[in-house]
């Protein structure tokens, strides 16, 4: 099969979000997988490096450049819509995969797969939940009409890959895809080397972190509910069962996120715990393992998560989890303490419960090699019957396996 991927989001120097990590890990696993498939990486020519894609191309695959106007403009989206169909025809592509939900093609000469990580806070949650998020996070949630128009491309796709059942339900609620075209496709988890206690301790010392601490990992965004976490830590300190730090590993990338970072710092000062709240900025993946290992618990009381890599990475090291009871995290993190993200006292109660729990056994999650094998199985499934002998009327074996696994997780929780 000739499979093309929209790799524009990988033409940036750093992996600062889950969607980029998803794309990079899946591509790296696919180019190493046997099967004789040909891979084409569509992107913009002349992009500055070093980019994530630069590390994948030497492993295999062909880069196909498209033209981009300087700056980020709506015209570039129109150019993308015009160029990609021609490039797909020119290279005889069988399947085109858009890694991000807003990058589907309205006209696609190949079979099209679109991955949906989440639909944003406006479409992901019902109206009553949106209002609670607005009050708790100090946001005014709006419908992005440009993105909503692009979501309509989902109706023309041959297959929608949803990161979670939570996102699948949002797709169905807004009638953005027919149910028979949606498949829950959980990302894999990369095997990371476990540092020795001595190496982990040295890494923490270099960061100036000592004693007990709670860890949050992710971009500095209002939807991560860092303000709620700070209030919860202050409650825990007042009640006397936690006197450590809250350590936040993540970057603020734009003006809005920098403004939110300032709000978090101001709140910590007002509550008198500024010295107990540390913002580390962006932390490379290699530096996350020591942070996970040293944490008393991972805290993620987010208002929205389509999927969550940090909780899985922490759970793989046996770290206790405190996660939001809304979004995808309850289905992803079966053994986590679940809390209402709207109530700092409830978050504090979850922290207390996690601190009293014993450090658990490392949790297992499927590898990216297994995810890549499932992806190829789904690609063969949507190929025309004349090419692969499959059609959407028959369920592939991987979907049956997923249904069984989901049923088992639900029964456990």
N, C-alpha and C positions, 0 to 999 in steps of 0.2 A: 504493500500500500504506500501511496505517497500522501504524507500527512503534513499539513502546514500549520504553524502556530503564530498567533499574533504576539510578538515579543517586544513590543514597544515599551512596556513597563519594565523590561529587563535592561533597557539601555540607560540605566542610571547607576551612579557609583555604588550606592549602598542598598541593601535589603532592609528597608525601614518599615515594611508592613507585611502582613500575613499573605496577601495575594501575591506579592513578589516572591516570597519564599516558596509558596505553593508551586508557582510556575517554574522556578529554578530547580527545585528538587525533582519535580515530575519529569522535566526535560532531561536532566542528568541521568535519571534512571532509565528513561526510554532509549537514549542513544547508546546505553550500555547493554540493553536487552537484546537477546537473539531474535531472529525472525526475518531479517533482510528487508525491513521497512526503510523507506527513504523519508528523511525529515527535512523540512524547509522552515527556516526561521525568518518570518516577515518582520521588518522594522524600518526605521528611517536611516537613510544614508548620511554619513558625515556626523554622527552623534559623538560627543566627547566621551573619552574613556578615562580611567578603566571602568568598564561597565560589567555588570553581572554576566551578561551574555558572552562577553569576551572569554570567560572561563569555561563556557559550555561548548563553544564552537570547535575548539581543538579536538573534542571528544568525538565529533561527527556531526553531519548535517550541513546544509547549504544556507547561507545567509542571502536573503532577497531584499534589497533596499528599495524604499519608496521615497518620493520627494516630500520634503516638509518645508513650509514657509518659516522664516525666523519668528520666534515668539510663539506663545500658545494662543491660538485664535480659533474661532468657530470654523473658519475656512479650512483649517487643517483636518477637521472632522469630515468635511465634504470631500476634500482631496483623498482622504483615506477610503471613503465610500466609493470613490470613482476609480482609484488605482488598484485596490486589492482584487476586485473581480477579474480585471484584466490579467493581473499577475497570476492568479489561480489558474486561469485558462492557459496562459502561456506555458506554465510548468506542468500542466496535466495533473493537477492536485485532485486526489480522491476525497480527502476530508480536511476541512478547515476548523481549527479549534480556537475560539476566542477565550482567553484566560480570564477575562474580566467582563462582568455582566453588561457593561455599557459599550462594549466593543463588537457586538454582533453586526453582521452585514444584512442590510435589507434586501440586497440582491447577491446571491451566492451561487456560483456555478457548480460548486462542490457540495457534498454533504456537510452540514454545519453542526458543530457542537459548541455550546456556550456554557461556561462555568458561571454559576451564580453564588457568590460568597454571602451576600446579603443584599437587601433592597433599600438600605438606608433607613434611618429612624422613622421617616414619615410613612413609608409603605410597609415596613417590617412589623410594626405594632398596630393594633387597633386604636381607635381614637381615644378611648378612656386611658389607655396606657401612655399614649403620646402626651396627654395633658399632664399626667403625673411626672413624666420625664422633664417636661418643660419647667414645672415648678421646682423639681429637685435639682436640675442642672443649670437653671437660669438661661434656658435656650428658648428660641422661637423656631419650632420645626416647620419647614416649608417643603412643599413639593417641588423638586427640581424638574421643571417641564422638559428640559433638554434630555435629561436622563430618562424620564418617563417615556418620551418618544422612542428612545433607543431600546427601552425594555420591550417595546412592541415587536422588535426583531426576534424576540424569543418565540413568538407565535409561528415564525417561519423556520425556526431551527429544526433539525431532525432529532436532536437530543439535547436536553438540558441536564447538566450535572449540578446538583445542589449539595452544598457542603453539609447540610443537616436537615432533619425533618422540620425544624423550626422555619427554615428558609423555604422549604418545599410548601409548607402550609401558606406562607405569605404569597408565593407565586399563584397558588390555586385561589386564594381569597380575592386577588386582583385580576384573575383570569388572564394572566400573562403567559400561560402555557397549559396545554392539555395534559391531564394527569398521566396518560400513557407515554408521554414523551419525557417525563421527569424521572431521573434516577438519582438516588442519594449516593454520592461518591465521596466517602471520607478520605481526606488526605492521609498520607503516610507520615511516619515519624522517623527522622534520620537517627541513626545510631551515633551518639556522641561519646567520645572517650570520657570516662569518669576520672576526674583528677583525684590524686591521693589527698588524704586529710592535710598533709603538710603543704602540698601545692595550693590547695583551696584556701588554707589559712593565710599563706603568704599573699595570695591574690587579694583577699579581703583586707589584709593589713595595708597593702599598697593603695587601696581605695579609702583607707581610713575608717573601715567598718569594724567595730568590735562589739561584743556582747550580743544579746538577743535582738532579732529584728524580724519584721514582717516585710515581704517583698511584693512589689507590683512590677509587672513587665509590660511595656506597650507604649505607644505614642501618647504624648501629653494632650489628650483630647477630653472635652466635656463628657462624652459618652462613656469614658473609662471610669467616671465617678470618683476621681481622686479627692474631690472636696468631701464626699461622703466618707471616704476612707480616713481622711484626716480627722474628721469629727468623731469617727468611731474609735480611733486610736486615743484621742483625748478622753473619751468616756472610759475606755479600758484603763487608762492611767489613773483617772480619778477613782475608779473602783478598786484599784490596787492589784489587779492580776496581770498587768503588763506594764513594764517600765522601760521597754526597749525603743528602738527606732522604727520608723516606716521608711523603707528604702525604695525609691522609684527609679527603675532603669528604663529610659525611653527618651526619645527626642521630641522637641517642639519644632516643627518644620516650617510653619508659616505664621503670619501675623496673628491669626485667630488662636493658634495653639500657644504662641508666646504670651498672649493676653491671658489665656487660661492658666498658664504656669504662674504668672504674676498673681492671679487671684488665689491660687493654692498657697503661695508663699505668704501672702497677706493674711489669709485665714490662719495659717500655722502660727504667725506672730501674734495675732489677736487672741488665739487660744493659749498662748504661752508655751507652745511646744515647738517653736521654730528650730531649736537645736536637735530635736528628735525626728525631724523630717528631712531626708536627704534626697536630692534630685541628682542622679548620676549622669544624665544625658544619654546619648546613644551608646550602647554597649555591644561590641561585636559578639557574634554567636559563641566564639571560643571563650569569651569571658562570662557567659551566663551560667555555665555549670557550677563554678565556685559559689556564685550568688545563690543558686538554688540549694546547693548542699548546706550552706550555712544558715538558711532561713528557717525560722521557727514555723512559718506557714507561708504559702502563697495566697495573696489576697487579690481577688478579681471580681468586685461587685459591680460589673459593667451594666449599663442600660441597654447595650446592644452588642452582641457577638454572633456573627454568622458561623464562626468556628473559633477555637482557641488553642493556639500552639503552646503558649506558656504553661497553662495548667497541665497539659499532657507531658511536657518536658519535665515539669516539677514532679508530677506523679511517677514518672519513670525512675526518679531518684528517691521515691518514697516520701516526698515532702507532703504534709497535710495541706488540703485545699479549702479555701473559703470562696465560694463563687455565688454569683447572682442566680436567683431562682427564675429569672426570665431570660429569654433568648435561647441560644443553643447549648449553653454550658451545662444545664442539668442532664441533657442526653449524652454529652461528651464525657462528663466527669461523674461517673456513676457513684463513687465513694466520697465525693466532696460534701462539705457542710454547705447547705444552701441557705441564702439569706435574702431578705427583701432589700434591693438597692435603694429604696426610697426612705429607709429608716436607719439612721446611723446607730441607734441603740440595738437594732436587730443585727447589724453588721458586727458591732462590738460583742454581742452575744455569740455570734458565729466564731469570732476570734477566740473567745474564751473556750468554747467547745473544742476548737482545733488545737489549742495549746494544751488541753488536757488529754487529747488523744495521743496514743503512742505512735511513733513514726512507723508508717506502714511498710509493707513489702512493696518493692518496685512494681508499678502497674505496667501491663503489657499493652501495646498498640501495634497495629500492622506496620510493616516497613514500606518504604517508597517503592521497593522492587515489587511487592505484592500489589500496590496501587497501580503501578505501571502495567503489570500483567492484566489487571482488570480493565484498565483504560483501553488496551489493545483489543481485549475481548469485546468491549462495547463498540469499538470502531468497526470490527468485523461484522458485528450485529447490524449496524445501520448501513453497511455497504449494499448496493443494489444486488438483488438475487442473482443476476447474471454474473456478478463478480465474486460474491462470497457465499451465495446460497442462503442468506438470512434475510429476515424482514422484521419490521417492528411488531408484527402480529405474534411473534413468539418471544418469550422472555428468556434472556441469556442466563447461563448458569450462575454468573456472578451475582445477578439480582436475587436469585433464590438464596444464595449464601448470605447476602446482606440481610434479607428478611429474617432468616433464622437467627443471625447474630443480634439483630435489633430486638427480636422477641426475647432472646435470652437476657439482654441487658435490662429490658423493661421488667422482666420477672425478678431479676436480682435487686432492682431498686424499688 
